[in-house]
């Protein structure tokens, strides 16, 4: 494997190697205490490995046992005796709390999915490092992740209490059957009118040339309300409580939500959508998807691989799907971007006890920096690279970037070792990110769709996205729930033509708490300095 392709940021790599060399007398650049920075103590080369423990929400939560070449790699390269305690997310708080209460504090705590609540809870209990700000210079790759919005998430009373993971790019989007476009002499739509005309042609003009029944667009509501059609709203503007012209607005009030629902209403009225859209579930819809019945669908980039697997990876569906660029249908300049990525998909906290030990803290910073994507230590922990003969897992480079790995069990050597030791995945769960463009499967050769899936992932992750500042809000949950129940009911009735009183809907929404939530959001955004 060509590591030069992996180490994408030269300066970061140099800093990483400097940290790793701590045992050879090279120290990280010290800074005076007068400006709030700290000087950490490198561990002597002849000292035994520093023991560092992490409690994390794992992926498989299974110990590896011995031999463990990943532990050996960490000891050799970082002089660290690394212990992972991987538990399901539902058990993490209990496990970490028990360790803190017993005095056997974990050095690090990592939790996925709830953005910040768990790490903030432990911070408020006083068991985590009071402020990680002075240590960021020792972890430049993590420091680079601290955008203004992310910093707000990770900060309390001006102090950073947790470190964000490398974000998982937002890659969901609309795909269109490009072969149908070609068959009908159409171009990719750029306006609402062009899109509706395309859906009409896909539904009524035999786009496949086979005479089979087709639908312009598809939904899988499963009797629970819109699942994917909501994303049509992104063409008109960001949804929810958003900042516009230095004030908080909502898409129900600025007209964008009505434009979205009117589009969906037209699609439903003209039967441009699968007839079972209201009741069918995602899995049950797949048979028709793979049969080629739909012309436009919201999906992650794995769509191309899913369709290929349904056709036994023979390449017959590679010409089907093309990402639909986000274009502005609003008429007022607010639209044309995709949903924002989650600001902090996971947070890492460092214990107060560990931070009190400059030598241990230096090794912790070295571990975090070295193993954060795209740096050199990411690949041994996440994908078992450079672990020695019989243990280094095969990553197959893909033209244009990215890698493929197989979990096929009919190949010997390291493939068997990793596949038979599920706990290997737990070494990557605290650092993993789909930004590494690495795709797995069970095939022992690279499936034809992998390169296209990676290419589409790049297109979608690089597409313009809304900022997502509303993720910073802490609005009253009961009011939000009550409004959701109300809006879901009215909007479905509006789509179906049962209730057309839009003005009455808006007035009721405001009275039921919409105006209050906008006032609360305004106050919170002002407190965060996002509204003047």
LINBEL-V186006 format. One record per run of one state. SS is the DSSP state (H for helix, E for strand, L for the rest). FROM is the first residue (numbers start at 1). TO is the last residue. If there is no record, write none. Layout:
BEGIN
ss & from & to
SS & FROM & TO
SS & FROM & TO
END
This chain:
BEGIN
ss & from & to
L & 1 & 2
H & 3 & 6
L & 7 & 9
H & 10 & 24
L & 25 & 32
H & 33 & 35
L & 36 & 49
E & 50 & 57
L & 58 & 68
H & 69 & 78
L & 79 & 79
E & 80 & 87
L & 88 & 88
H & 89 & 102
L & 103 & 107
E & 108 & 112
L & 113 & 116
H & 117 & 124
L & 125 & 127
E & 128 & 128
L & 129 & 132
H & 133 & 138
L & 139 & 139
H & 140 & 143
L & 144 & 147
H & 148 & 153
L & 154 & 154
E & 155 & 156
L & 157 & 158
E & 159 & 160
L & 161 & 162
E & 163 & 164
L & 165 & 172
E & 173 & 177
H & 178 & 184
L & 185 & 191
H & 192 & 204
L & 205 & 214
E & 215 & 215
L & 216 & 216
E & 217 & 217
L & 218 & 228
H & 229 & 235
L & 236 & 240
E & 241 & 244
L & 245 & 246
E & 247 & 250
L & 251 & 255
H & 256 & 269
L & 270 & 272
E & 273 & 273
L & 274 & 281
H & 282 & 291
L & 292 & 293
E & 294 & 294
L & 295 & 295
E & 296 & 299
L & 300 & 302
H & 303 & 310
L & 311 & 320
E & 321 & 323
L & 324 & 337
E & 338 & 338
L & 339 & 345
E & 346 & 351
H & 352 & 355
L & 356 & 357
H & 358 & 371
L & 372 & 375
H & 376 & 383
L & 384 & 395
E & 396 & 397
L & 398 & 402
E & 403 & 406
L & 407 & 413
H & 414 & 419
L & 420 & 421
H & 422 & 427
L & 428 & 433
H & 434 & 436
L & 437 & 437
E & 438 & 441
L & 442 & 448
H & 449 & 462
L & 463 & 464
E & 465 & 465
L & 466 & 468
H & 469 & 472
L & 473 & 476
H & 477 & 495
L & 496 & 501
H & 502 & 527
L & 528 & 532
END
